[in-house]
Amino acid sequence: MKNATRIHDVRGHDAAHTSEPFDDLVQVARIGLINAARRWDPDRGSAFTTFAVPTILGELRRQFRDRTWTIRPPRDLQDPYRPVARALV
């Protein structure tokens, strides 16, 4: 349960600048934590948090991608758009 309390630390920079409800983001982060716990292999030599943080952030990014586009293009079209949008800002 120690790692579950770290979810608030890992929610990412985007979470502070979104209209997504905070409770929804916590739930998405918990799903990422569960996925990380299922996929983590301690025999590979990395700490759990080293594996879990990118997994949780990936789930949060997926949530933002899926919920913030008005028109829902496929992910393979959305992914290349992010660096272009950041470059234009």
N, C-alpha and C positions, 0 to 999 in steps of 0.2 A: 504494500500500500504506500510505501515511501515514494515510489515513482509516480503514483497517481497525484500526489500533492504538487509535483513539479510541473504538471500540465499548465498551470497558470503562468509559469516562467517560460514555457516553450510555445505559447500561442502565437508568437511571431509579431513582427512590426506591423503587418497588415491588419491585425486584429484591432489595433487601436484606431484605425482609420476606416472603419467599415460600418455599415448600418445593420450588419448581421447581429442578431441577439447574442449576448455573451454566453448565455447558457447553451445555445446551439453550438457555439464554437468549442465549449468545454466538452460537450458530448462527442463532437467530431474528433477532438484530440484524444478522448478516451478510446474511441474506436481505433485510432492510430496506435495507442499504447497496447491495446489488446492484440492488434496485428503484429506489432513488434515482438511482443512476448511469445506469440505463436511461431514466429519465423526466426528468432534469435538462436544462434548456435554457440554455446559457450566454448566449445572446442576450437572455434576459430580464433580465439584469443583476444577478442575485443570486449570492452566493458558494455554492459547492457545499455547504459545511457548513450554511449557512442553510436550504437545501432538505433536506439529508440527515437532520439531527437530528430534525425532526418525523416524517419518514418512518420512521426507525428506531424512535422511540418509539411510533408507531402500530402497527408490527409487534409490538412487545413487549406493548402493551396488548391487541392482538388475541389474542396467545398466552395472556395471563392470563385474558381473557374466555372463551376456548374451553376452557381446561384447568382452571379453578378452580370451575366450577359443577358441582354434583352432577347436577342435571337440566339438560339443555342446551336452554333455550328459544331461540327465534330471536334474533338480534342486535338486531333492532328492539325487542324486549322487554327485553333486557339493558341497552342503552345508557341508557334513562331511569332505570334502577334505581340506577346508580352515584351520581348526585348526592343521591338520596334516602337511600341508605345512609350517605353521608358526613355528611349533615345529622343523622342519628340518633346518630352517634357522639360 
